[in-house]
Amino acid sequence: MARTLEPLTKKIFKGILVAELVGLFGAYFLFSKMHTSQDFRQTMSKKYPFILEVYYKSTEKSGMYGIRELDQKTWLNSKN
């Protein structure tokens, strides 16, 4: 019985590992894109504000302050 479950267990483990890696690279790509593009952050603020809030909080925790304020100032000036 244990021998028949072994290939299935390996497939499940590989599937979980691949899903974790895809999620990790996706999160890195999203953070990188938000970190380098103010336009992308503005798009995110309209579509997914909760994700942008996580970005702002993570950058503030890492010691990079002022990104949120700069974005708000720029977006406010562009409306006027």
Biopython code that builds the backbone (N, CA, C, O; Angstrom):
import numpy as np
from Bio.PDB.StructureBuilder import StructureBuilder

atoms = [
    (1, "MET", "N", (0.823, -1.196, 0.000)),
    (1, "MET", "CA", (0.000, 0.000, 0.000)),
    (1, "MET", "C", (0.866, 1.259, 0.000)),
    (1, "MET", "O", (0.566, 2.221, -0.707)),
    (2, "ALA", "N", (1.935, 1.254, 0.788)),
    (2, "ALA", "CA", (2.800, 2.432, 0.881)),
    (2, "ALA", "C", (3.504, 2.691, -0.442)),
    (2, "ALA", "O", (3.758, 3.840, -0.802)),
    (3, "ARG", "N", (3.816, 1.626, -1.164)),
    (3, "ARG", "CA", (4.502, 1.790, -2.442)),
    (3, "ARG", "C", (3.598, 2.464, -3.484)),
    (3, "ARG", "O", (4.095, 3.229, -4.311)),
    (4, "THR", "N", (2.320, 2.207, -3.467)),
    (4, "THR", "CA", (1.418, 2.797, -4.452)),
    (4, "THR", "C", (1.153, 4.272, -4.173)),
    (4, "THR", "O", (0.841, 5.021, -5.099)),
    (5, "LEU", "N", (1.267, 4.700, -2.939)),
    (5, "LEU", "CA", (1.043, 6.104, -2.592)),
    (5, "LEU", "C", (2.278, 6.961, -2.837)),
    (5, "LEU", "O", (2.172, 8.182, -2.946)),
    (6, "GLU", "N", (3.430, 6.341, -2.923)),
    (6, "GLU", "CA", (4.676, 7.097, -3.077)),
    (6, "GLU", "C", (4.699, 7.977, -4.332)),
    (6, "GLU", "O", (5.033, 9.156, -4.210)),
    (7, "PRO", "N", (4.367, 7.482, -5.522)),
    (7, "PRO", "CA", (4.365, 8.359, -6.698)),
    (7, "PRO", "C", (3.332, 9.482, -6.589)),
    (7, "PRO", "O", (3.588, 10.605, -7.025)),
    (8, "LEU", "N", (2.175, 9.184, -6.013)),
    (8, "LEU", "CA", (1.140, 10.199, -5.830)),
    (8, "LEU", "C", (1.621, 11.288, -4.871)),
    (8, "LEU", "O", (1.392, 12.474, -5.108)),
    (9, "THR", "N", (2.275, 10.890, -3.811)),
    (9, "THR", "CA", (2.799, 11.847, -2.835)),
    (9, "THR", "C", (3.847, 12.745, -3.474)),
    (9, "THR", "O", (3.868, 13.950, -3.223)),
    (10, "LYS", "N", (4.709, 12.174, -4.292)),
    (10, "LYS", "CA", (5.726, 12.977, -4.974)),
    (10, "LYS", "C", (5.093, 13.975, -5.931)),
    (10, "LYS", "O", (5.541, 15.118, -6.013)),
    (11, "LYS", "N", (4.058, 13.562, -6.658)),
    (11, "LYS", "CA", (3.367, 14.472, -7.580)),
    (11, "LYS", "C", (2.697, 15.616, -6.826)),
    (11, "LYS", "O", (2.759, 16.767, -7.256)),
    (12, "ILE", "N", (2.062, 15.302, -5.712)),
    (12, "ILE", "CA", (1.417, 16.341, -4.906)),
    (12, "ILE", "C", (2.454, 17.311, -4.361)),
    (12, "ILE", "O", (2.251, 18.524, -4.395)),
    (13, "PHE", "N", (3.551, 16.787, -3.866)),
    (13, "PHE", "CA", (4.618, 17.636, -3.332)),
    (13, "PHE", "C", (5.195, 18.546, -4.417)),
    (13, "PHE", "O", (5.424, 19.731, -4.176)),
    (14, "LYS", "N", (5.428, 17.998, -5.604)),
    (14, "LYS", "CA", (5.945, 18.810, -6.708)),
    (14, "LYS", "C", (4.949, 19.886, -7.108)),
    (14, "LYS", "O", (5.338, 21.015, -7.406)),
    (15, "GLY", "N", (3.660, 19.540, -7.115)),
    (15, "GLY", "CA", (2.625, 20.516, -7.447)),
    (15, "GLY", "C", (2.582, 21.659, -6.447)),
    (15, "GLY", "O", (2.461, 22.824, -6.828)),
    (16, "ILE", "N", (2.682, 21.325, -5.172)),
    (16, "ILE", "CA", (2.688, 22.352, -4.128)),
    (16, "ILE", "C", (3.932, 23.217, -4.243)),
    (16, "ILE", "O", (3.854, 24.435, -4.082)),
    (17, "LEU", "N", (5.065, 22.613, -4.515)),
    (17, "LEU", "CA", (6.315, 23.351, -4.667)),
    (17, "LEU", "C", (6.250, 24.312, -5.852)),
    (17, "LEU", "O", (6.684, 25.459, -5.746)),
    (18, "VAL", "N", (5.719, 23.856, -6.961)),
    (18, "VAL", "CA", (5.582, 24.713, -8.143)),
    (18, "VAL", "C", (4.631, 25.871, -7.852)),
    (18, "VAL", "O", (4.899, 27.008, -8.239)),
    (19, "ALA", "N", (3.515, 25.584, -7.168)),
    (19, "ALA", "CA", (2.561, 26.644, -6.823)),
    (19, "ALA", "C", (3.214, 27.689, -5.910)),
    (19, "ALA", "O", (2.991, 28.887, -6.082)),
    (20, "GLU", "N", (4.007, 27.245, -4.957)),
    (20, "GLU", "CA", (4.717, 28.165, -4.059)),
    (20, "GLU", "C", (5.703, 29.038, -4.834)),
    (20, "GLU", "O", (5.784, 30.243, -4.593)),
    (21, "LEU", "N", (6.443, 28.448, -5.752)),
    (21, "LEU", "CA", (7.418, 29.207, -6.535)),
    (21, "LEU", "C", (6.736, 30.222, -7.457)),
    (21, "LEU", "O", (7.213, 31.347, -7.605)),
    (22, "VAL", "N", (5.628, 29.826, -8.070)),
    (22, "VAL", "CA", (4.878, 30.748, -8.922)),
    (22, "VAL", "C", (4.367, 31.919, -8.090)),
    (22, "VAL", "O", (4.442, 33.068, -8.525)),
    (23, "GLY", "N", (3.852, 31.639, -6.910)),
    (23, "GLY", "CA", (3.377, 32.689, -6.018)),
    (23, "GLY", "C", (4.491, 33.612, -5.577)),
    (23, "GLY", "O", (4.299, 34.826, -5.512)),
    (24, "LEU", "N", (5.646, 33.062, -5.274)),
    (24, "LEU", "CA", (6.795, 33.863, -4.843)),
    (24, "LEU", "C", (7.271, 34.788, -5.960)),
    (24, "LEU", "O", (7.493, 35.976, -5.731)),
    (25, "PHE", "N", (7.426, 34.250, -7.155)),
    (25, "PHE", "CA", (7.872, 35.077, -8.277)),
    (25, "PHE", "C", (6.807, 36.104, -8.675)),
    (25, "PHE", "O", (7.143, 37.216, -9.084)),
    (26, "GLY", "N", (5.537, 35.741, -8.559)),
    (26, "GLY", "CA", (4.457, 36.683, -8.838)),
    (26, "GLY", "C", (4.468, 37.845, -7.863)),
    (26, "GLY", "O", (4.298, 38.998, -8.261)),
    (27, "ALA", "N", (4.668, 37.548, -6.585)),
    (27, "ALA", "CA", (4.727, 38.606, -5.572)),
    (27, "ALA", "C", (5.936, 39.504, -5.806)),
    (27, "ALA", "O", (5.841, 40.724, -5.669)),
    (28, "TYR", "N", (7.072, 38.906, -6.157)),
    (28, "TYR", "CA", (8.271, 39.706, -6.431)),
    (28, "TYR", "C", (8.053, 40.614, -7.640)),
    (28, "TYR", "O", (8.427, 41.786, -7.611)),
    (29, "PHE", "N", (7.449, 40.075, -8.702)),
    (29, "PHE", "CA", (7.191, 40.872, -9.901)),
    (29, "PHE", "C", (6.250, 42.027, -9.584)),
    (29, "PHE", "O", (6.478, 43.154, -10.024)),
    (30, "LEU", "N", (5.194, 41.753, -8.822)),
    (30, "LEU", "CA", (4.230, 42.789, -8.466)),
    (30, "LEU", "C", (4.885, 43.878, -7.628)),
    (30, "LEU", "O", (4.666, 45.063, -7.879)),
    (31, "PHE", "N", (5.691, 43.494, -6.630)),
    (31, "PHE", "CA", (6.385, 44.473, -5.799)),
    (31, "PHE", "C", (7.348, 45.297, -6.635)),
    (31, "PHE", "O", (7.407, 46.519, -6.499)),
    (32, "SER", "N", (8.099, 44.635, -7.496)),
    (32, "SER", "CA", (9.066, 45.330, -8.341)),
    (32, "SER", "C", (8.376, 46.335, -9.254)),
    (32, "SER", "O", (8.846, 47.461, -9.413)),
    (33, "LYS", "N", (7.275, 45.932, -9.847)),
    (33, "LYS", "CA", (6.524, 46.809, -10.749)),
    (33, "LYS", "C", (5.966, 48.018, -9.986)),
    (33, "LYS", "O", (6.017, 49.145, -10.478)),
    (34, "MET", "N", (5.437, 47.777, -8.790)),
    (34, "MET", "CA", (4.904, 48.885, -8.000)),
    (34, "MET", "C", (6.015, 49.808, -7.518)),
    (34, "MET", "O", (5.818, 51.018, -7.400)),
    (35, "HIS", "N", (7.167, 49.244, -7.245)),
    (35, "HIS", "CA", (8.278, 50.039, -6.721)),
    (35, "HIS", "C", (8.883, 50.952, -7.790)),
    (35, "HIS", "O", (9.439, 52.001, -7.464)),
    (36, "THR", "N", (8.780, 50.565, -9.043)),
    (36, "THR", "CA", (9.432, 51.343, -10.105)),
    (36, "THR", "C", (8.481, 52.207, -10.918)),
    (36, "THR", "O", (8.939, 53.066, -11.671)),
    (37, "SER", "N", (7.161, 52.008, -10.792)),
    (37, "SER", "CA", (6.231, 52.729, -11.648)),
    (37, "SER", "C", (5.109, 53.388, -10.837)),
    (37, "SER", "O", (4.251, 52.711, -10.269)),
    (38, "GLN", "N", (5.138, 54.713, -10.800)),
    (38, "GLN", "CA", (4.086, 55.443, -10.102)),
    (38, "GLN", "C", (2.748, 55.300, -10.831)),
    (38, "GLN", "O", (1.697, 55.275, -10.191)),
    (39, "ASP", "N", (2.775, 55.207, -12.143)),
    (39, "ASP", "CA", (1.546, 54.995, -12.908)),
    (39, "ASP", "C", (0.897, 53.655, -12.555)),
    (39, "ASP", "O", (-0.325, 53.557, -12.445)),
    (40, "PHE", "N", (1.722, 52.632, -12.380)),
    (40, "PHE", "CA", (1.194, 51.325, -11.998)),
    (40, "PHE", "C", (0.589, 51.380, -10.599)),
    (40, "PHE", "O", (-0.441, 50.758, -10.343)),
    (41, "ARG", "N", (1.226, 52.123, -9.693)),
    (41, "ARG", "CA", (0.663, 52.284, -8.346)),
    (41, "ARG", "C", (-0.684, 52.996, -8.405)),
    (41, "ARG", "O", (-1.588, 52.673, -7.636)),
    (42, "GLN", "N", (-0.825, 53.965, -9.313)),
    (42, "GLN", "CA", (-2.094, 54.659, -9.448)),
    (42, "GLN", "C", (-3.174, 53.705, -9.969)),
    (42, "GLN", "O", (-4.314, 53.741, -9.506)),
    (43, "THR", "N", (-2.816, 52.869, -10.913)),
    (43, "THR", "CA", (-3.749, 51.858, -11.413)),
    (43, "THR", "C", (-4.150, 50.906, -10.289)),
    (43, "THR", "O", (-5.321, 50.553, -10.149)),
    (44, "MET", "N", (-3.171, 50.499, -9.495)),
    (44, "MET", "CA", (-3.456, 49.607, -8.373)),
    (44, "MET", "C", (-4.347, 50.287, -7.343)),
    (44, "MET", "O", (-5.180, 49.628, -6.721)),
    (45, "SER", "N", (-4.185, 51.598, -7.151)),
    (45, "SER", "CA", (-5.017, 52.300, -6.158)),
    (45, "SER", "C", (-6.478, 52.331, -6.588)),
    (45, "SER", "O", (-7.374, 52.388, -5.746)),
    (46, "LYS", "N", (-6.717, 52.293, -7.890)),
    (46, "LYS", "CA", (-8.093, 52.294, -8.392)),
    (46, "LYS", "C", (-8.703, 50.891, -8.386)),
    (46, "LYS", "O", (-9.873, 50.720, -8.044)),
    (47, "LYS", "N", (-7.910, 49.897, -8.764)),
    (47, "LYS", "CA", (-8.443, 48.546, -8.910)),
    (47, "LYS", "C", (-8.301, 47.699, -7.641)),
    (47, "LYS", "O", (-9.235, 47.000, -7.247)),
    (48, "TYR", "N", (-7.144, 47.766, -7.014)),
    (48, "TYR", "CA", (-6.841, 46.918, -5.852)),
    (48, "TYR", "C", (-6.189, 47.747, -4.743)),
    (48, "TYR", "O", (-4.993, 47.596, -4.494)),
    (49, "PRO", "N", (-6.944, 48.614, -4.077)),
    (49, "PRO", "CA", (-6.329, 49.484, -3.064)),
    (49, "PRO", "C", (-5.740, 48.719, -1.877)),
    (49, "PRO", "O", (-4.789, 49.192, -1.256)),
    (50, "PHE", "N", (-6.284, 47.558, -1.554)),
    (50, "PHE", "CA", (-5.756, 46.791, -0.430)),
    (50, "PHE", "C", (-4.347, 46.263, -0.720)),
    (50, "PHE", "O", (-3.533, 46.157, 0.198)),
    (51, "ILE", "N", (-4.049, 45.934, -1.969)),
    (51, "ILE", "CA", (-2.709, 45.474, -2.334)),
    (51, "ILE", "C", (-1.728, 46.638, -2.262)),
    (51, "ILE", "O", (-0.595, 46.473, -1.811)),
    (52, "LEU", "N", (-2.163, 47.805, -2.704)),
    (52, "LEU", "CA", (-1.302, 48.988, -2.627)),
    (52, "LEU", "C", (-1.013, 49.340, -1.170)),
    (52, "LEU", "O", (0.095, 49.763, -0.842)),
    (53, "GLU", "N", (-1.996, 49.168, -0.303)),
    (53, "GLU", "CA", (-1.792, 49.445, 1.126)),
    (53, "GLU", "C", (-0.735, 48.509, 1.701)),
    (53, "GLU", "O", (0.095, 48.938, 2.502)),
    (54, "VAL", "N", (-0.752, 47.250, 1.308)),
    (54, "VAL", "CA", (0.273, 46.293, 1.752)),
    (54, "VAL", "C", (1.645, 46.744, 1.258)),
    (54, "VAL", "O", (2.628, 46.657, 1.994)),
    (55, "TYR", "N", (1.718, 47.223, 0.024)),
    (55, "TYR", "CA", (2.984, 47.720, -0.527)),
    (55, "TYR", "C", (3.500, 48.894, 0.306)),
    (55, "TYR", "O", (4.666, 48.919, 0.699)),
    (56, "TYR", "N", (2.621, 49.869, 0.573)),
    (56, "TYR", "CA", (3.035, 51.034, 1.355)),
    (56, "TYR", "C", (3.516, 50.630, 2.749)),
    (56, "TYR", "O", (4.540, 51.121, 3.222)),
    (57, "LYS", "N", (2.784, 49.747, 3.392)),
    (57, "LYS", "CA", (3.168, 49.331, 4.744)),
    (57, "LYS", "C", (4.495, 48.568, 4.740)),
    (57, "LYS", "O", (5.316, 48.744, 5.641)),
    (58, "SER", "N", (4.701, 47.731, 3.739)),
    (58, "SER", "CA", (5.955, 46.965, 3.702)),
    (58, "SER", "C", (7.153, 47.871, 3.434)),
    (58, "SER", "O", (8.226, 47.660, 3.999)),
    (59, "THR", "N", (6.981, 48.874, 2.580)),
    (59, "THR", "CA", (8.109, 49.790, 2.337)),
    (59, "THR", "C", (8.374, 50.665, 3.553)),
    (59, "THR", "O", (9.526, 50.979, 3.849)),
    (60, "GLU", "N", (7.314, 51.064, 4.265)),
    (60, "GLU", "CA", (7.514, 51.866, 5.464)),
    (60, "GLU", "C", (8.188, 51.057, 6.563)),
    (60, "GLU", "O", (9.017, 51.587, 7.302)),
    (61, "LYS", "N", (7.840, 49.775, 6.678)),
    (61, "LYS", "CA", (8.488, 48.917, 7.672)),
    (61, "LYS", "C", (9.966, 48.709, 7.357)),
    (61, "LYS", "O", (10.783, 48.529, 8.260)),
    (62, "SER", "N", (10.302, 48.734, 6.066)),
    (62, "SER", "CA", (11.706, 48.529, 5.690)),
    (62, "SER", "C", (12.510, 49.829, 5.761)),
    (62, "SER", "O", (13.710, 49.833, 5.486)),
    (63, "GLY", "N", (11.848, 50.934, 6.130)),
    (63, "GLY", "CA", (12.566, 52.188, 6.339)),
    (63, "GLY", "C", (12.499, 53.171, 5.185)),
    (63, "GLY", "O", (13.161, 54.207, 5.226)),
    (64, "MET", "N", (11.723, 52.876, 4.168)),
    (64, "MET", "CA", (11.578, 53.787, 3.030)),
    (64, "MET", "C", (10.290, 54.580, 3.198)),
    (64, "MET", "O", (9.204, 54.093, 2.885)),
    (65, "TYR", "N", (10.420, 55.798, 3.691)),
    (65, "TYR", "CA", (9.249, 56.632, 3.955)),
    (65, "TYR", "C", (9.055, 57.647, 2.846)),
    (65, "TYR", "O", (10.003, 58.011, 2.151)),
    (66, "GLY", "N", (7.821, 58.102, 2.685)),
    (66, "GLY", "CA", (7.526, 59.184, 1.765)),
    (66, "GLY", "C", (6.942, 58.783, 0.437)),
    (66, "GLY", "O", (6.531, 59.653, -0.331)),
    (67, "ILE", "N", (6.886, 57.505, 0.132)),
    (67, "ILE", "CA", (6.361, 57.065, -1.164)),
    (67, "ILE", "C", (4.864, 57.354, -1.239)),
    (67, "ILE", "O", (4.372, 57.862, -2.247)),
    (68, "ARG", "N", (4.150, 57.031, -0.174)),
    (68, "ARG", "CA", (2.707, 57.257, -0.145)),
    (68, "ARG", "C", (2.397, 58.751, -0.301)),
    (68, "ARG", "O", (1.526, 59.130, -1.084)),
    (69, "GLU", "N", (3.104, 59.583, 0.439)),
    (69, "GLU", "CA", (2.867, 61.021, 0.389)),
    (69, "GLU", "C", (3.190, 61.599, -0.984)),
    (69, "GLU", "O", (2.462, 62.450, -1.495)),
    (70, "LEU", "N", (4.279, 61.134, -1.572)),
    (70, "LEU", "CA", (4.658, 61.597, -2.912)),
    (70, "LEU", "C", (3.599, 61.204, -3.944)),
    (70, "LEU", "O", (3.241, 62.003, -4.810)),
    (71, "ASP", "N", (3.107, 59.979, -3.847)),
    (71, "ASP", "CA", (2.051, 59.536, -4.760)),
    (71, "ASP", "C", (0.800, 60.389, -4.608)),
    (71, "ASP", "O", (0.237, 60.852, -5.600)),
    (72, "GLN", "N", (0.365, 60.596, -3.371)),
    (72, "GLN", "CA", (-0.852, 61.375, -3.138)),
    (72, "GLN", "C", (-0.691, 62.802, -3.646)),
    (72, "GLN", "O", (-1.615, 63.357, -4.242)),
    (73, "LYS", "N", (0.472, 63.395, -3.415)),
    (73, "LYS", "CA", (0.730, 64.760, -3.880)),
    (73, "LYS", "C", (0.700, 64.822, -5.408)),
    (73, "LYS", "O", (0.086, 65.722, -5.982)),
    (74, "THR", "N", (1.356, 63.876, -6.060)),
    (74, "THR", "CA", (1.412, 63.844, -7.520)),
    (74, "THR", "C", (0.020, 63.630, -8.119)),
    (74, "THR", "O", (-0.357, 64.302, -9.079)),
    (75, "TRP", "N", (-0.736, 62.699, -7.553)),
    (75, "TRP", "CA", (-2.069, 62.405, -8.086)),
    (75, "TRP", "C", (-3.023, 63.557, -7.853)),
    (75, "TRP", "O", (-3.891, 63.824, -8.684)),
    (76, "LEU", "N", (-2.873, 64.243, -6.732)),
    (76, "LEU", "CA", (-3.716, 65.411, -6.468)),
    (76, "LEU", "C", (-3.397, 66.537, -7.441)),
    (76, "LEU", "O", (-4.307, 67.191, -7.950)),
    (77, "ASN", "N", (-2.111, 66.769, -7.706)),
    (77, "ASN", "CA", (-1.710, 67.817, -8.651)),
    (77, "ASN", "C", (-2.138, 67.489, -10.084)),
    (77, "ASN", "O", (-2.431, 68.397, -10.862)),
    (78, "SER", "N", (-2.176, 66.218, -10.433)),
    (78, "SER", "CA", (-2.558, 65.840, -11.797)),
    (78, "SER", "C", (-4.069, 66.008, -12.017)),
    (78, "SER", "O", (-4.516, 66.160, -13.154)),
    (79, "LYS", "N", (-4.853, 65.981, -10.934)),
    (79, "LYS", "CA", (-6.294, 66.202, -11.069)),
    (79, "LYS", "C", (-6.610, 67.668, -11.285)),
    (79, "LYS", "O", (-7.607, 68.000, -11.927)),
    (80, "ASN", "N", (-5.772, 68.550, -10.757)),
    (80, "ASN", "CA", (-6.020, 70.003, -10.875)),
    (80, "ASN", "C", (-5.596, 70.570, -12.187)),
    (80, "ASN", "O", (-5.746, 71.769, -12.419)),
]
sb = StructureBuilder()
sb.init_structure("model")
sb.init_model(0)
sb.init_chain("A")
sb.init_seg("    ")
for serial, (resi, resn, name, xyz) in enumerate(atoms, 1):
    if name == "N":
        sb.init_residue(resn, " ", resi, " ")
    sb.init_atom(name, np.array(xyz, "f"), 0.0, 1.0, " ", f" {name:<3s}", serial, name[0])
structure = sb.get_structure()
